[in-house]
Every structure is written in C-alpha cells, then in structure tokens.
Amino acid sequence: DVKVTQSSRYLVKRTGEKVFLECVQDMDHENMFWYRQDPGLGLRLIYFSYDVKMKEKGDIPEGYSVSREKKERFSLILESASTNQTSMYLCASLRQGGSYNEQFFGPGTRLTVL
Amino acid sequence: AQSVTQPDIHITVSEGASLELRCNYSYGATPYLFWYVQSPGQGLQLLLKYFSGDTLVQGIKGFEAEFKRSQSSFNLRKPSVHWSDAAEYFCAVGGPGFQKLVFGTGTRLLVSP
C-alpha cells in the first residue's frame, strides 16, 4: 500500500514564526501536492511538484513556499506564519498509470497560528 | 474553468436507510471523476473513480456512483448506511495523465440511530 506520512498531526505556532510542514511518500511517485482544507471551502491547492526541484503554484500560493530536494519528500514552508494560515494541511502523492491518475493523501496536519 | 458543486453541506440519514450524495461538475473535456471520504481527524481515502466505460462504478465499503454526462453529475449512492459511514465526502474532477484535481466543498454525512 502507498503510504504518505506527515511530520505532525497537530502544530501550534506563533505569528511571525517560520513553519515547516514535512511530507514523505514511500512509493517513488513523481508528483506531490500540498492542499489546505477549510470548512465550507473544501480542498484548495497551494503548490505541487512534478519532479525533484520542480514546483508549480496552485490556486492559493501566497504566503507559502515549497521545497523538493528528494523525490520522496515535499516540504511546505510558511515564511512568516499568520493567523489566517490556521488550517488543516493535507499532502498528497500521485500515482500515474496508463491514462489515469490517483492521489493518495496523508493524515493531515492541523496548524494553529496564535 | 473546472469546478465541482456539492449542493448539500450536511445530510442526515437513519442507519439502514439509503443514501445519495450529489455532485455536479464542469469540465471542458472528458472528465475523470472521484469520490473521497474523510473520517474525523483523518486524511482522504479514495472510495471510487470513473475514467471511462461503464457509467456505474463500484467502490469500497459498498458505495457506488453513476456518471451521467447529460446532467454533468456523478452522484454517490449506498443502499444501506452504517453508523461508521458518518464522515465528510468530497467529489473531485480531473483529466487524464497529470492533471490537478478540483474538489467540491464536501458533504458531511450524519447517521442517526
């Protein structure tokens, strides 16, 4: 089975802190994603990466950056955390096979910024 | 632009009753459609997916969904709901190959005794 793990389930940070959220997948997938999930808004794509050192902005990249130095690891960085970044963050890894894709999700990190 | 609409924010169903969760999509080409479930405090788990072929697809946990191109819909159904089905359900649309998924806002299912 594909396994996507995230470094923390719960995280509490202060405004202005630099925050790192880590995601690791064990199935050699090229593509990885970071979403944030907010009530009533569903999942919104922050950034994605289709290869090592490659990244592209999603729908809401402002205030975030990412790093992909190794294929299995995709990090989300909040350079200066703000209270409006309090949210659930979900990482996903994409398996491509034939003509279809399927995303596998980690358990999520619930971040609270005080 | 791609979009997914899940018109029901909350649905309450009695245990043992049937369930239908609605999903409407907008997509410029042949859509690839997904239903995911999220149990409290958990990540998303894929229930089922549609790419082509038979428009009625079977998934895990006794769920099924029907793709209706004429109605741009992909509704999720289950004939008899169990208390453990209480969760949030997300519909998503994408395309072939490497394509970003667009998610709906989710429907929270409550199961009453």
Interface residues (C-beta under 8 A of the other chain):
Chain A: V4 R9 N31 F33 Y35 G40 L41 G42 L43 R44 L45 F48 Y50 G58 L90 A92 L94 Q96 S99 Y100 N101 E102 Q103 F104 F105 G106 P107 G108
Chain B: I9 Y32 F34 Y36 G41 Q42 G43 L44 Q45 L46 K49 F51 F90 G94 P96 G97 F98 Q99 K100 L101 F103 G104 T105 G106
